[in-house]
């Protein structure tokens, strides 16, 4: 029989682990390998949006207004989709790390079911509310914009299941560690989207020229083909996400697990967008007026491009942390999160330097005829906010790492604290009360970013995220929930961590036992009593000491 280790390696302080990543750059390579295809995927999505606006722009200003108002309402679809995809990505990553294909398949099926249920509900509500919502947004504007926008928006809401399903397919693959296939899928879908939009907007040859309606229809058709292609890959067994035979009937516990992770992530987007409205109001209250709002709009566009590497690295962190926790290698998860955060800060710092150097040229690139006030305010925005990019990267990537553990409330509270309770009041104080003008708003936003970053860092350093991940597992719900805390920690430290560190080891949760299959070394069965656990048997194979956690995380 084997003898479990009697001690557990002490936890390392976050910054010591970050310095360790500097000394071991090989830790950064897997993060970058996962992140780079995501960056390219996001760029493709941005390009197809630009192409859509360009084509609709050929129709006239009323058509652009119709699509612009509709895009604001479409944020509801994005927020809804993220409430499923964020949770699905985390749980798939953990199932992949646990080397449990049946669990991975179960999470994928339930994510698809949840997406379908919520999409049908949103389609119905969106179809009914499209016209009154656009009429409210349009104010005293041209009524034609409302009529065109209503048709466009109702079609998009009707196709919600394909829009959201497309994001879900990519998120499931990314959570399981495949970021390359979503890149190729996205490339194909975006090419089809542009082609369909051109044919259906302008109607060359035998195709009907549907104008704005054609833009919506082209988007839905392309996304529908993307969902079909993703499902074919899932069922073919040629992708890391392999859906096995099983039921799609709703499992309400899994629905709750997915949404408990995803809803706080989605609400972060709402916090950012709603606080941005107040920021715009503060900017227009300064001497810069509408010119300040124009500078802010340009700055946000440039900043959104600068965000892409940070967002991609945060997805890599979700995958690596989730997989490590699936195999219950908590120290590996910690090291991956720290390494990803370090890489994010390095990349975003480089981008920040470039933005500072070329800020005036970038403003003029977006608006060649910009008013001098717009150029001055836009340049100051880019240069001031660029100073906070390393801290923003820390916040974004640690948010992704926490998401991999299923702990998304720190990101929500960090955004509330940073955006609403710090950024907006500080912007008003500096810009209006102290008379600093637009620059005061920009410094207020930097202060909010710093507060949010510090809050998320503290939550990551506290380590509660490992417990959050554990409580969503069948192991905890069946066997560990009633154990005394000290006994539970001893089991996790001496049994689960050590056994799952073995290459190829798998964990099988049974009604009365937990069995660890160790390949040629046999298996270990753990029997749980009311207050303790016992090693029931150790089958076959030669006796070997159980290894402690690896010195370096496994990729």
C-alpha positions in Angstrom: 0.0 0.0 0.0 1.1 3.6 -0.6 1.5 6.1 2.1 0.0 9.5 1.4 2.2 12.5 2.1 1.8 14.2 5.4 2.4 17.8 4.3 1.4 20.1 1.6 3.7 22.7 -0.1 3.1 26.1 1.4 1.3 28.7 -0.7 3.5 31.2 -2.3 2.8 35.0 -2.2 1.4 36.2 -5.5 4.3 38.5 -6.4 6.8 35.9 -5.6 5.0 33.6 -8.0 5.0 36.4 -10.6 8.8 36.8 -10.2 9.1 33.1 -10.6 7.3 33.4 -14.0 9.9 35.9 -15.0 12.6 33.4 -14.2 10.7 30.7 -16.0 9.5 32.2 -19.3 8.4 28.7 -20.5 5.3 29.3 -18.3 4.3 32.2 -20.5 4.4 30.2 -23.8 1.3 28.1 -23.2 -0.6 31.2 -22.2 0.5 33.1 -25.4 -0.2 30.0 -27.5 -3.8 29.9 -26.3 -4.2 33.7 -26.5 -2.9 34.5 -29.9 -5.7 32.8 -31.9 -8.3 34.5 -29.7 -6.7 37.9 -30.5 -7.0 37.1 -34.2 -10.6 35.9 -33.8 -11.5 39.1 -32.0 -9.9 41.1 -34.8 -11.9 39.3 -37.4 -15.1 40.0 -35.5 -14.2 43.7 -35.3 -13.4 43.8 -39.1 -16.8 42.2 -40.0 -18.6 44.9 -37.9 -16.7 47.6 -39.7 -17.6 46.0 -43.0 -21.3 45.9 -42.0 -21.2 49.6 -41.1 -19.4 50.5 -44.4 -22.0 48.7 -46.5 -25.0 50.1 -44.7 -23.3 53.5 -44.9 -23.6 53.3 -48.7 -27.4 53.3 -48.2 -27.6 56.7 -46.5 -27.5 58.4 -43.0 -31.0 57.2 -42.0 -30.0 53.6 -42.5 -26.9 54.1 -40.5 -29.0 55.7 -37.7 -31.3 52.7 -37.8 -28.5 50.2 -37.5 -26.7 52.3 -34.8 -29.8 52.5 -32.5 -30.4 48.7 -33.1 -26.8 47.9 -32.1 -27.3 49.6 -28.8 -30.3 47.3 -28.1 -28.3 44.3 -29.4 -26.2 44.6 -26.2 -29.0 42.7 -24.5 -28.2 39.7 -26.7 -24.5 39.9 -26.0 -25.1 40.2 -22.2 -27.5 37.2 -22.4 -25.0 35.1 -24.4 -22.2 35.9 -22.0 -24.3 34.7 -19.0 -24.2 31.3 -20.6 -20.8 31.2 -22.4 -18.8 32.4 -19.4 -20.2 29.6 -17.1 -19.9 27.0 -19.9 -16.3 27.9 -20.6 -15.3 27.5 -16.9 -17.1 24.2 -16.4 -15.8 22.7 -19.6 -12.2 23.7 -18.7 -12.6 22.0 -15.3 -14.1 18.9 -16.9 -11.2 18.8 -19.4 -8.7 19.1 -16.6 -10.3 16.3 -14.7 -10.0 14.1 -17.8 -13.7 13.4 -17.7 -15.2 13.2 -21.2 -18.7 12.3 -19.9 -18.7 15.4 -17.7 -17.4 17.6 -20.5 -20.1 16.2 -22.8 -22.8 16.8 -20.1 -21.7 20.4 -19.6 -21.8 21.0 -23.4 -25.3 19.5 -23.8 -26.7 21.5 -20.9 -25.1 24.7 -22.2 -26.8 24.2 -25.6 -30.1 23.5 -23.9 -29.8 26.6 -21.7 -28.9 28.7 -24.7 -31.9 27.4 -26.6 -34.4 28.1 -23.7 -33.1 31.6 -23.0 -32.8 32.5 -26.7 -36.4 31.6 -27.3 -37.5 33.8 -24.4 -35.4 36.7 -25.5 -36.5 36.3 -29.1 -40.2 36.7 -28.1 -39.5 39.7 -25.7 -37.2 41.4 -28.2 -39.7 41.0 -31.1 -42.4 42.7 -29.1 -40.3 45.5 -27.6 -38.2 46.3 -30.7 -40.4 49.1 -32.0 -41.2 50.9 -28.8 -37.6 50.7 -27.7 -36.3 52.2 -30.9 -39.1 54.9 -30.9 -37.9 55.9 -27.4 -34.2 56.0 -28.5 -35.1 58.0 -31.7 -36.8 60.9 -29.8 -37.8 63.5 -32.4 -35.6 61.9 -35.1 -36.7 60.7 -38.5 -39.5 58.1 -38.2 -38.1 56.1 -41.1 -35.1 55.2 -38.9 -37.5 53.5 -36.5 -39.3 51.6 -39.2 -36.1 50.4 -40.8 -34.5 49.6 -37.4 -37.5 47.7 -36.2 -37.3 45.3 -39.1 -33.6 44.9 -38.7 -33.8 44.4 -34.9 -36.8 42.0 -35.0 -34.9 39.8 -37.5 -31.8 39.7 -35.3 -33.9 38.9 -32.2 -35.6 36.1 -34.2 -32.1 34.7 -34.9 -30.9 35.0 -31.3 -30.4 31.3 -31.0 -27.9 31.4 -33.9 -26.1 34.5 -32.7 -25.8 33.1 -29.1 -25.1 29.6 -30.3 -22.2 30.9 -32.4 -20.6 32.4 -29.3 -21.3 29.3 -27.3 -19.6 27.0 -29.8 -16.4 29.1 -29.7 -16.5 29.3 -25.9 -16.9 25.6 -25.4 -13.8 25.0 -27.6 -11.8 27.7 -26.0 -12.7 26.4 -22.5 -11.4 23.0 -23.5 -8.2 24.4 -24.8 -8.8 24.6 -28.5 -8.5 28.3 -29.6 -7.4 27.5 -33.1 -10.6 25.9 -34.5 -12.7 28.9 -33.4 -10.3 31.1 -35.3 -10.9 29.2 -38.5 -14.6 29.0 -37.9 -14.8 32.7 -37.2 -12.8 33.5 -40.4 -15.2 31.4 -42.5 -18.3 32.8 -40.9 -17.2 36.4 -41.3 -16.4 35.9 -45.0 -19.9 34.4 -45.4 -21.4 37.2 -43.4 -19.8 39.9 -45.6 -20.8 38.0 -48.8 -24.4 37.5 -47.7 -24.7 41.1 -46.5 -23.4 42.4 -49.8 -25.8 40.2 -51.8 -28.9 40.9 -49.7 -28.2 44.6 -49.0 -27.6 45.7 -52.6 -29.2 42.8 -54.5 -26.8 42.3 -57.5 -28.1 40.0 -60.3 -30.9 37.7 -59.1 -30.6 38.5 -55.4 -33.2 40.8 -53.8 -31.9 44.2 -52.6 -33.3 44.3 -49.0 -31.3 47.2 -47.7 -31.0 47.2 -43.9 -33.1 44.1 -43.6 -30.6 42.3 -45.8 -27.8 43.1 -43.3 -29.7 41.4 -40.5 -30.6 38.4 -42.7 -27.1 37.9 -43.9 -25.7 38.0 -40.3 -28.3 35.3 -39.2 -27.6 33.0 -42.2 -23.8 33.1 -41.6 -24.2 32.5 -37.9 -26.6 29.7 -38.5 -24.0 27.9 -40.7 -21.4 28.5 -38.0 -23.6 26.8 -35.4 -24.2 23.8 -37.7 -20.5 23.5 -38.4 -19.7 23.6 -34.7 -22.3 20.9 -33.8 -21.0 18.7 -36.7 -17.5 19.0 -35.2 -18.7 18.2 -31.7 -20.5 15.1 -32.8 -17.9 13.9 -35.2 -15.3 13.3 -32.5 -12.7 15.4 -34.4 -12.7 18.2 -31.8 -11.6 18.4 -28.2 -15.2 18.9 -27.3 -16.9 15.6 -28.1 -20.6 15.4 -27.4 -21.4 11.8 -26.4 -24.9 10.3 -26.5 -27.1 11.7 -23.8 -30.2 13.7 -22.9 -30.7 17.4 -23.6 -33.5 17.7 -21.1 -32.8 20.5 -18.7 -30.8 19.7 -15.6 -31.7 22.5 -13.2 -28.6 22.1 -11.0 -26.3 22.4 -14.0 -28.4 25.4 -15.3 -27.8 27.1 -11.9 -24.1 26.3 -11.9 -23.7 27.8 -15.4 -25.7 30.9 -14.6 -24.1 31.4 -11.1 -20.8 31.9 -13.0 -22.1 33.6 -16.1 -24.6 36.1 -14.7 -22.0 38.1 -12.6 -19.7 38.1 -15.7 -22.6 39.5 -17.9 -23.5 42.1 -15.3 -19.9 43.4 -15.4 -20.7 44.5 -19.0 -23.9 46.3 -17.8 -21.9 48.1 -15.1 -19.4 49.3 -17.6 -22.0 50.4 -20.2 -24.3 52.2 -17.7 -21.4 54.0 -16.0 -20.2 55.1 -19.4 -23.4 57.0 -19.9 -22.7 59.1 -16.8 -19.1 59.6 -17.9 -20.4 61.0 -21.3 -22.8 63.3 -19.3 -19.9 64.6 -17.2 -17.7 65.2 -20.3 -20.4 67.3 -22.0 -20.7 69.3 -18.8 -17.2 70.6 -19.2 -16.1 73.5 -21.4 -15.3 71.0 -24.2 -19.0 70.1 -24.5 -19.9 67.9 -27.5 -16.3 68.0 -28.6 -15.3 66.2 -25.4 -17.9 63.5 -26.1 -16.5 63.1 -29.6 -13.0 62.8 -28.2 -14.3 60.2 -25.7 -16.0 58.2 -28.5 -12.7 58.1 -30.5 -10.7 57.2 -27.5 -13.0 54.3 -26.6 -12.8 53.0 -30.1 -9.0 53.0 -29.9 -9.0 51.6 -26.4 -11.3 48.7 -27.5 -8.6 47.6 -30.0 -6.0 47.8 -27.2 -8.2 45.6 -25.0 -8.0 42.7 -27.4 -4.8 41.1 -26.2 -5.8 41.5 -22.6 -9.2 39.9 -23.3 -7.5 37.0 -25.1 -5.0 36.4 -22.3 -7.9 36.4 -19.8 -9.5 33.6 -21.8 -6.2 31.7 -21.7 -6.2 32.2 -18.0 -9.7 30.8 -17.7 -8.7 27.7 -19.6 -5.5 27.0 -17.7 -6.8 27.7 -14.2 -10.0 25.8 -14.9 -8.1 22.7 -16.2 -5.7 22.8 -13.2 -8.6 22.9 -10.8 -10.4 20.1 -12.6 -7.4 18.0 -11.7 -7.2 19.7 -8.3 -3.8 21.1 -8.8 -4.4 24.3 -6.9 -0.8 25.5 -6.9 -0.6 24.9 -10.7 -3.8 27.1 -11.0 -2.2 29.8 -9.0 1.0 29.8 -11.0 -1.0 29.8 -14.3 -3.0 32.8 -13.1 0.1 34.7 -12.1 1.9 33.9 -15.3 -1.0 35.0 -17.4 -1.3 38.2 -15.5 2.3 38.9 -16.0 2.1 38.3 -19.7 -1.0 40.6 -19.9 0.8 43.4 -18.1 3.8 43.1 -20.4 1.8 43.1 -23.6 -0.5 45.9 -22.5 2.4 48.0 -21.3 4.0 47.8 -24.8 0.7 48.8 -26.3 0.4 51.7 -23.8 3.8 53.0 -24.9 2.8 52.9 -28.5 -0.5 54.7 -27.8 1.3 57.5 -25.9 3.7 58.0 -28.8 1.2 58.1 -31.6 -1.9 59.4 -29.8 -2.5 62.6 -32.0 -2.1 60.6 -35.2 -4.5 58.0 -34.0 -7.2 60.6 -33.2 -6.8 62.1 -36.7 -6.9 58.6 -38.3 -10.4 58.1 -36.9 -11.5 61.7 -37.7 -9.3 63.4 -40.3 -11.3 66.7 -40.0 -11.4 66.7 -36.2 -11.8 70.0 -34.4 -8.7 71.1 -32.5 -10.6 70.6 -29.2 -11.4 67.0 -30.2 -7.7 66.4 -31.1 -6.5 67.8 -27.9 -9.0 66.1 -25.7 -8.7 62.8 -27.6 -4.9 62.9 -27.3 -5.0 63.5 -23.6 -7.5 60.7 -23.2 -5.3 58.2 -25.0 -2.2 59.2 -23.1 -3.7 59.4 -19.6 -5.7 56.1 -19.9 -2.7 54.3 -21.5 -1.0 54.8 -18.1 -3.5 52.4 -16.6 -3.3 49.7 -19.2 -0.9 47.5 -17.1 -3.3 47.7 -14.1 -6.3 47.1 -16.5 -4.5 44.0 -17.8 -4.0 42.7 -14.2 -7.7 43.2 -13.5 -8.9 41.6 -16.8 -6.6 38.6 -16.6 -7.1 37.8 -12.9 -10.9 38.1 -13.7 -10.3 35.5 -16.3 -8.4 33.3 -13.9 -11.2 33.7 -11.3 -13.7 32.8 -14.0 -11.8 29.5 -14.5 -12.5 28.7 -10.9 -16.2 29.7 -11.3 -15.7 32.7 -9.0 -17.0 35.7 -11.0 -18.5 37.9 -8.2 -15.1 39.6 -7.5 -15.1 40.9 -11.1 -18.6 42.3 -10.6 -17.9 43.9 -7.3 -14.6 45.2 -8.6 -16.4 46.9 -11.5 -19.0 48.3 -9.2 -16.4 49.6 -6.8 -14.1 50.9 -9.6 -16.6 52.3 -12.0 -19.6 53.5 -10.0 -18.2 54.2 -6.6 -14.8 55.6 -7.7 -14.5 56.4 -11.4 -17.8 58.4 -11.8 -17.6 60.5 -8.6 -13.9 61.2 -9.1 -14.4 62.2 -12.7 -17.1 64.7 -11.6 -15.0 66.0 -8.8 -11.9 66.6 -10.9 -13.6 67.7 -14.1 -16.5 69.9 -12.8 -15.9 70.8 -9.2 -12.1 71.4 -9.6 -12.4 72.6 -13.1 -9.9 70.3 -14.8 -12.1 69.7 -17.8 -12.0 66.5 -19.9 -8.5 65.6 -18.4 -10.2 65.4 -15.0 -12.6 62.8 -16.4 -9.8 60.8 -17.8 -7.9 60.8 -14.5 -11.1 59.7 -12.7 -11.4 56.7 -15.0 -7.8 55.8 -14.3 -8.5 56.0 -10.5 -11.5 53.6 -11.0 -9.4 51.2 -13.0 -6.7 51.1 -10.3 -9.3 50.5 -7.5 -10.9 47.6 -9.5 -7.5 46.1 -10.2 -6.4 46.2 -6.6 -9.7 44.7 -5.5 -9.5 41.8 -7.9 -5.8 41.2 -7.0 -6.7 41.0 -3.3 -9.5 38.5 -4.0 -7.2 36.3 -6.2 -4.5 36.4 -3.5 -7.0 35.4 -0.8 -7.4 32.0 -2.5 -11.2 31.6 -1.8 -11.7 30.8 -5.5 -10.5 27.2 -5.0 -13.3 26.6 -2.6 -15.8 28.1 -5.0 -14.6 25.7 -7.7 -14.8 22.7 -5.2 -18.4 23.5 -4.2 -19.7 23.1 -7.7 -18.3 19.5 -8.0 -20.2 16.2 -7.6 -17.4 15.1 -5.2 -18.2 17.9 -2.8 -22.0 17.6 -3.1 -21.9 13.8 -2.6 -19.1 13.2 -0.2 -17.3 16.2 1.2 -20.1 18.6 2.2 -20.7 17.0 5.6 -17.1 16.2 6.4 -15.4 18.4 9.1 -13.3 21.1 7.5 -10.0 19.8 8.7 -10.8 16.3 7.4 -11.9 17.7 4.1 -8.7 19.7 3.7 -6.6 16.7 4.6 -8.4 14.6 2.0 -7.9 17.2 -0.7 -4.3 17.7 0.3 -3.1 14.2 0.8 -5.3 12.2 -1.5 -6.9 14.2 -4.3 -4.1 16.5 -5.2 -1.5 13.8 -5.0 -3.4 11.2 -7.1 -4.6 13.6 -9.7 -1.1 14.8 -10.2 -0.2 11.5 -11.9 -0.4 11.7 -15.7 -3.6 10.1 -17.0 -5.2 9.6 -13.5 -9.0 9.9 -13.5 -11.5 10.5 -10.7 -14.8 8.6 -10.7 -17.5 9.8 -8.3 -19.7 6.9 -7.1 -22.6 6.8 -4.7 -20.6 5.5 -1.7 -17.0 5.9 -2.9 -14.6 7.8 -5.0 -12.3 5.7 -7.2 -9.1 7.0 -8.7 -8.0 5.1 -11.7 -4.2 5.2 -12.0 -3.6 3.4 -15.3 -1.2 0.5 -15.0 -0.7 1.3 -11.3 -4.2 0.1 -10.6 -6.8 2.1 -8.7 -7.4 3.6 -5.3 -10.9 3.5 -3.8 -11.9 6.0 -1.0 -14.8 5.2 1.2 -16.5 8.1 3.1 -18.1 7.8 6.5 -20.1 10.5 8.3 -17.0 12.1 9.8 -14.0 10.6 8.0 -12.8 8.6 5.0 -10.9 5.3 4.5 -8.7 3.9 1.8 -10.8 0.9 0.9 -8.4 -0.8 -1.5 -5.4 -0.4 -3.7 -5.7 -2.7 -6.7 -2.8 -4.1 -8.8 0.5 -2.6 -9.8 3.6 -2.1 -7.8 3.6 0.1 -4.7 4.7 3.6 -5.5 4.8 6.7 -3.3 2.2 9.3 -4.3 3.9 12.3 -5.9 3.3 15.8 -4.5 2.2 18.6 -6.7 4.6 19.3 -9.6 7.1 22.1 -9.2 5.9 23.6 -12.5 2.3 23.5 -13.8 1.5 21.0 -16.5 0.5 22.4 -19.9 
